[in-house]
């Protein structure tokens, strides 16, 4: 049974623009093996409500992840927290 997850990322605003293939590769690098990125929706650059890592803006991406097995959320969160390009993230499981 495939499991679906939504992942919203807020990335540093000073990153270079990328095409969808590069975005997908970058996100797959963060989420690890056994998880595929099925959809990427850029939500654009937005002003943050408060400063994060000395940044007042962030680039928002919404992604849909699919996996044949449950994602080890703690491991994924650790990987996302170590990413220097990621200011914040939100991972939710779809029912």
N, C-alpha and C positions, 0 to 999 in steps of 0.2 A: 504494500500500500504506500503510495507516494504521500509525502507530507509536504505541506506548503508553509512558508514563512514569509513575512514581510519584514524588510530591513530598511529603515530610513537612516541615511547618513548625512551628517553635516561636515563638509570638508573645508579645508583652508581655502580662502578666496584667492590666494596667490598661486594656485596650481595652474599649469598650462592647460589650455583647452584640448580635449581629446575627442576622437570619434568614438562611436558606440562599441567597436571592437576593443579598443584600448580600455574603455571604462569596464567592460565585462571582464577582461583579463585582470585588471586591477582588483575588482571586487572578488573574483574567484581566488585570487592570491590571498585575500584576507580571510575568506570563509573556509578555505582548506579543501581537502579531498572528500569525495563522496557527495558533495553538494554542487548543484548546477544552478546557474543564474538564468532564469527563464525570461525575465523582463527587467528592463531598466527604464525608469522614467525620470528625466531631469526636471527638477522643480524650480531651478534657477537660483540666482544669487539673492539673498535676503538679509536684511539687517537683523542682528541678534538682539534679544531683549536685554542682554547684559554681556559684558566682555568675557570671552573665553580665550585663554592663551594669548592675550593681548590682541585679539581680533574682534572687530565690531561687526563683521559680515561673515557669512558662510554660504557655501554652495550646497544646496540640498539635492539629494538623489533618493528616489524610492525604488527599491528593487524587490523582486519576487524570487525567492529561493525555493528549490525543490530538492527532496532527498528521499531515497528509498528507506532510510532508517532515521530514527530521531536524531536531531542534531544535539551534540553535547553543548548545551548553551553556555556553561561555564568556560569551556575551552574556547568557544567562539568569542565570547565577551573578552576574554583575556587577550586573544589575538587582535581584536578590534581596538582594545585599549592601548596596545603597544604600537598601533599604527600612527606614525607621526603626522600623517595627512588628515586624520580623522579628529574633528573637534568633539563631536557627540554622535551617538547612535541610539537606535531604538529597534529592538527585535521583538516581533510578535508572531505567535503561531496561529495559523488559519485553521479553522474547524471545518 
